[in-house]
């Protein structure tokens, strides 16, 4: 009886001694709501230029029928080999290679900013496209399928708690390291490569973004993208793309989508 009473007293003391003990997991002391911006472990805002050190032939000047190193099924190969850029142009489909799956592969520059505390905005001068990365719970209805789809973003790594979002309340400082994870769905069909390699509306794009410091004091981010398409791919298609930060908007040149 004495032991049970002692255990009860210790438990009660812990509840009152530790702030937030009874608030449940993922909650700290009362404070302003945490947001995607407030818990960001690194700053992605600013201008960035794509660095293409390999795959030039696939990303810059793709040739019809050049579909090596891709896990395509027979139907995808048939569609790619029949690709007609003039037909796309005539039908107003110039932007099929500039959807979320293909956009970050395009050579050019990005302008990244916070549209609000839970929305990271990526403007690409290639095709004059905009992606919105949404932190926090997704709405019940994310909208109709679109070229850029719906992108759910979260910070991952030590210190971000369950789900990697770091949401809840409390004054905790953001962790010093982490990865930005983005999962994009609700896509219109488009091109995985600019030479007509297709992806379907059922495609799910998962991206991981990490910040890196260069040897000359430059700042880079590396984006690793994984495409899962049950319609046209026999397995995940995984590639990495590099971007270097620029000091200003020099070279920023928004251009329309083009097919060739």
C-alpha positions as CSV (number, residue, x, y, z in Angstrom):
1,X,0.0,0.0,0.0
2,X,2.8,2.4,0.9
3,X,4.6,1.6,-2.4
4,X,1.5,2.3,-4.4
5,X,1.0,5.6,-2.6
6,X,4.6,6.6,-3.2
7,X,4.3,5.9,-7.0
8,X,1.1,8.0,-7.1
9,X,2.8,10.9,-5.4
10,X,5.8,10.8,-7.8
11,X,3.5,10.7,-10.9
12,X,1.5,13.7,-9.6
13,X,4.7,15.6,-9.0
14,X,5.9,15.0,-12.5
15,X,2.6,16.3,-13.9
16,X,2.9,19.6,-12.1
17,X,6.7,19.9,-12.4
18,X,7.1,19.4,-16.1
19,X,5.4,22.1,-18.3
20,X,3.2,20.6,-21.0
21,X,3.4,17.1,-19.6
22,X,-0.4,16.6,-19.9
23,X,-0.7,18.3,-23.2
24,X,0.0,15.2,-25.3
25,X,2.7,14.3,-27.8
26,X,3.9,17.0,-30.2
27,X,2.8,19.9,-27.9
28,X,5.0,22.3,-26.0
29,X,4.2,25.2,-23.7
30,X,1.4,27.5,-24.8
31,X,2.6,29.9,-27.5
32,X,1.9,30.9,-31.1
33,X,1.1,28.2,-33.6
34,X,4.2,26.7,-35.3
35,X,4.2,27.0,-39.1
36,X,6.2,25.7,-41.9
37,X,8.1,28.9,-42.1
38,X,8.7,29.2,-38.3
39,X,10.2,25.7,-38.0
40,X,12.2,25.7,-41.2
41,X,15.7,24.4,-40.5
42,X,17.1,26.3,-43.5
43,X,16.2,29.2,-45.8
44,X,15.3,28.3,-49.4
45,X,14.2,31.8,-50.4
46,X,15.9,33.7,-53.1
47,X,17.0,33.0,-56.7
48,X,18.5,29.7,-57.8
49,X,20.0,28.5,-61.1
50,X,19.9,24.9,-62.3
51,X,23.3,23.1,-62.5
52,X,23.4,20.5,-65.2
53,X,26.5,18.4,-65.0
54,X,25.1,15.3,-66.6
55,X,22.0,14.2,-68.5
56,X,22.4,17.2,-70.8
57,X,21.0,15.2,-73.7
58,X,17.9,14.3,-71.7
59,X,17.2,17.6,-69.9
60,X,18.2,20.2,-72.5
61,X,18.1,18.7,-76.0
62,X,16.1,15.5,-75.8
63,X,15.6,13.6,-79.1
64,X,12.5,11.7,-80.0
65,X,12.9,8.1,-79.2
66,X,15.8,8.6,-76.8
67,X,14.3,6.9,-73.8
68,X,17.2,5.0,-72.3
69,X,17.5,4.3,-68.6
70,X,13.8,4.6,-67.9
71,X,11.5,2.0,-66.4
72,X,8.9,2.3,-69.1
73,X,6.3,-0.3,-70.0
74,X,5.4,-1.1,-73.6
75,X,2.5,1.5,-73.8
76,X,4.8,4.3,-72.6
77,X,7.4,3.4,-75.1
78,X,4.8,3.4,-77.9
79,X,3.5,6.8,-76.9
80,X,7.0,8.3,-76.6
81,X,8.1,6.9,-80.0
82,X,4.9,8.4,-81.6
83,X,5.4,11.9,-80.0
84,X,4.7,14.8,-82.4
85,X,5.7,18.2,-81.0
86,X,3.9,20.0,-83.8
87,X,0.6,18.2,-82.8
88,X,1.2,19.3,-79.2
89,X,1.7,22.9,-80.4
90,X,-1.4,22.8,-82.6
91,X,-3.5,21.5,-79.7
92,X,-2.3,24.0,-77.1
93,X,-0.3,21.3,-75.2
94,X,3.0,23.2,-75.1
95,X,3.2,22.9,-71.3
96,X,2.9,19.1,-71.0
97,X,6.6,18.9,-70.1
98,X,6.3,21.8,-67.5
99,X,4.1,20.1,-65.0
100,X,5.4,19.3,-61.5
101,X,7.0,16.1,-62.6
102,X,9.1,17.7,-65.3
103,X,9.5,21.3,-64.2
104,X,12.5,21.0,-61.9
105,X,14.3,19.2,-64.7
106,X,14.0,22.1,-67.1
107,X,17.1,24.4,-67.4
108,X,16.6,27.8,-65.9
109,X,16.1,29.7,-62.7
110,X,13.8,29.6,-59.7
111,X,12.6,32.4,-57.5
112,X,11.5,30.9,-54.1
113,X,9.6,32.8,-51.5
114,X,7.0,32.4,-48.7
115,X,3.5,33.2,-50.0
116,X,2.4,32.9,-46.4
117,X,3.6,31.2,-43.3
118,X,2.5,27.8,-44.5
119,X,3.0,28.1,-48.2
120,X,6.3,28.0,-50.0
121,X,6.1,29.4,-53.5
122,X,8.4,28.3,-56.3
123,X,8.3,30.4,-59.5
124,X,10.2,29.0,-62.5
125,X,11.2,31.1,-65.4
126,X,11.1,28.0,-67.6
127,X,7.5,28.0,-68.9
128,X,6.6,30.8,-66.4
129,X,5.2,28.2,-64.0
130,X,4.4,28.4,-60.2
131,X,4.4,25.6,-57.7
132,X,2.9,26.0,-54.2
133,X,4.1,23.8,-51.4
134,X,1.5,23.5,-48.6
135,X,2.5,22.8,-45.0
136,X,0.0,21.5,-42.4
137,X,-3.0,19.3,-42.9
138,X,-4.4,19.1,-46.4
139,X,-7.9,20.2,-47.0
140,X,-10.7,17.7,-47.6
141,X,-10.9,18.8,-51.2
142,X,-7.6,19.8,-52.8
143,X,-9.1,21.0,-56.1
144,X,-9.3,19.7,-59.6
145,X,-6.2,18.1,-61.2
146,X,-3.8,20.7,-62.6
147,X,-0.4,21.0,-64.2
148,X,1.3,21.5,-60.9
149,X,-1.1,19.4,-58.8
150,X,-1.4,19.7,-55.0
151,X,2.0,19.6,-53.1
152,X,1.9,18.6,-49.4
153,X,5.2,19.7,-47.8
154,X,6.8,18.7,-44.4
155,X,10.1,19.2,-42.7
156,X,11.7,15.9,-41.7
157,X,14.6,15.0,-39.4
158,X,15.5,15.0,-35.7
159,X,13.3,17.4,-33.7
160,X,10.3,17.5,-36.0
161,X,8.2,14.9,-34.2
162,X,5.5,12.7,-35.6
163,X,4.8,13.4,-39.3
164,X,7.8,15.6,-39.6
165,X,5.7,18.8,-39.6
166,X,6.7,20.2,-36.2
167,X,3.3,21.7,-35.8
168,X,1.5,22.4,-32.5
169,X,2.3,25.3,-30.2
170,X,5.3,26.4,-28.3
171,X,8.4,28.6,-28.5
172,X,10.8,25.9,-29.5
173,X,13.5,27.0,-31.9
174,X,13.6,25.2,-35.3
175,X,16.1,22.3,-35.6
176,X,19.4,23.2,-37.3
177,X,19.2,20.4,-39.8
178,X,16.5,18.7,-41.8
179,X,15.0,17.8,-45.1
180,X,12.1,19.3,-47.0
181,X,9.8,16.5,-48.2
182,X,7.2,17.3,-50.8
183,X,4.5,14.8,-52.1
184,X,2.6,16.0,-55.2
185,X,-0.7,14.4,-56.4
186,X,-3.8,15.6,-58.3
187,X,-1.8,16.0,-61.5
188,X,-2.9,16.4,-65.1
189,X,-1.2,13.9,-67.5
190,X,2.1,15.3,-68.8
191,X,5.6,14.5,-70.0
192,X,8.3,13.0,-67.7
193,X,10.8,14.0,-70.3
194,X,10.4,16.7,-72.9
195,X,10.5,14.2,-75.8
196,X,7.1,12.9,-75.1
197,X,7.7,10.3,-72.4
198,X,4.3,10.3,-70.6
199,X,3.1,10.2,-67.1
200,X,-0.5,9.7,-66.0
201,X,-2.9,11.6,-63.7
202,X,-2.5,8.8,-61.1
203,X,1.2,9.7,-60.7
204,X,2.6,10.5,-57.3
205,X,5.8,12.7,-57.2
206,X,7.9,12.5,-54.0
207,X,10.7,15.0,-53.6
208,X,13.4,15.5,-51.0
209,X,15.3,18.8,-50.8
210,X,18.6,19.3,-48.8
211,X,20.8,22.3,-48.5
212,X,24.5,22.0,-49.1
213,X,27.5,24.3,-48.7
214,X,30.0,24.5,-51.6
215,X,33.8,24.6,-51.3
216,X,33.9,28.2,-52.6
217,X,31.3,29.5,-50.1
218,X,28.4,28.9,-52.6
219,X,25.1,27.5,-51.4
220,X,23.4,24.7,-53.2
221,X,20.3,22.6,-52.8
222,X,19.9,19.1,-54.1
223,X,16.5,17.8,-55.1
224,X,15.9,14.0,-55.3
225,X,12.7,13.2,-57.1
226,X,10.9,9.8,-57.2
227,X,8.1,9.3,-59.7
228,X,5.6,6.5,-59.1
229,X,3.2,6.0,-62.1
230,X,1.2,2.8,-62.1
231,X,0.0,3.4,-65.7
232,X,3.3,3.9,-67.5
233,X,6.2,2.9,-65.3
234,X,7.3,-0.6,-64.2
235,X,9.0,0.9,-61.1
236,X,10.0,4.2,-59.5
237,X,11.9,6.7,-61.7
238,X,14.5,8.4,-59.5
239,X,16.7,11.3,-60.4
240,X,18.6,14.2,-58.6
241,X,18.9,17.8,-59.7
242,X,21.2,20.5,-58.3
243,X,20.6,24.3,-58.0
244,X,23.1,27.0,-57.0
245,X,21.9,30.1,-55.1
246,X,22.4,33.5,-56.8
247,X,23.0,36.8,-55.1
248,X,20.3,38.5,-57.1
249,X,17.8,38.2,-60.0
250,X,20.5,38.4,-62.7
251,X,19.6,36.1,-65.6
252,X,15.9,35.7,-64.5
253,X,14.1,35.3,-67.8
254,X,10.5,34.1,-67.8
255,X,9.7,32.3,-71.0
256,X,6.6,30.5,-72.3
257,X,6.4,26.8,-72.6
258,X,7.8,25.4,-75.9
259,X,7.7,21.9,-77.3
260,X,11.0,21.4,-79.0
